[in-house]
Amino acid sequence: MNTKHRSDGRDARLGAFIRCTREKAELSRADLAEALGVSFQMVYRWEEGTYRISVPIFVEIAKALNVPAGELLSQCFKERTKQ
């Protein structure tokens, strides 16, 4: 079974948090996509939780958003526990 593109609720939560962080940084999907060297459609898929984000890409997303990867991930889980 190919799990490369399989996602679940955790991917959607992480994607939503990345979208929120991107919007706070006043970056468009196209801006983030250009910084990562991917299409804006791929950024959309990650933010919607359709595609799973690999660890190396997650680190690059954090760099592009000027947020330490560990902080971005911990904030995502912190938000999840508040719900």
N, C-alpha and C positions, 0 to 999 in steps of 0.2 A: 504494500500500500504506500502510495506517495503522500507523505505528510508535509511536503514543502509548503503547500498553500493552504493546508487545513488550518482553520482557526476556531476559536470558541469564545465564550463570553469574556474571558480574560483579555483576549486580543482587542475586543471592542472597547473595554474599559481603558486599556492602555492607549488605544488609538484616539479615543475621545479626550483623554488627558493631554496627549500630544497636540491635538487640534487646539485645545484651550490654550496651551502654552504658546503655540505658534501664533494664535490670534492676539494674545497679550503682547507678544513681541512685534506685532504689527507686520507680520510676514504673510504673504499669500502662499497658496499651495505651490504656485509656479516658482516663487522665490525659493521656497524650501527645496523643491524638486531640482532647481538649477544648482543649488549649493551641494546637493547630494549626487548630482549627475544621473537623475532618473526622471521619468515623466511625471507631470502633475497628476496623471491618472493613478500612478503607483502610490503617490502620497495619499490620494483620496482613498484608495483601497486599504492602506494601512490605518488611516484615521477611522474608517468605517468598520475596521476589524475583519474585513473580507480576506486579507492576506496577513499571515503571521510575519512579524518583524524579527529579523535575525539579530543576534547580539551585535555583530559588527555594524550593521545599519543603525541599530538603536544608539550606539555610541556616536556615530556620525550625526544622527538627528540631534542628540543632546549638544554636540559641539556647534551645530548650525544654529541652535536655539540659544546658545551661550549659557547653558545650564549643565552642571556636572551630571553625568549619566546616573550616578548613584542617587543624587538628589531628585532627579526627575522620576526615577523608579520608586523611591521611598515616598515621594509626594503622591504618586499615583495610588500606592497602597494605603497611604494615610487617608486619602479621600474615600477610598473604598470602605474603610472601617468606620467612617463617620456616617455612612448611609444606613 
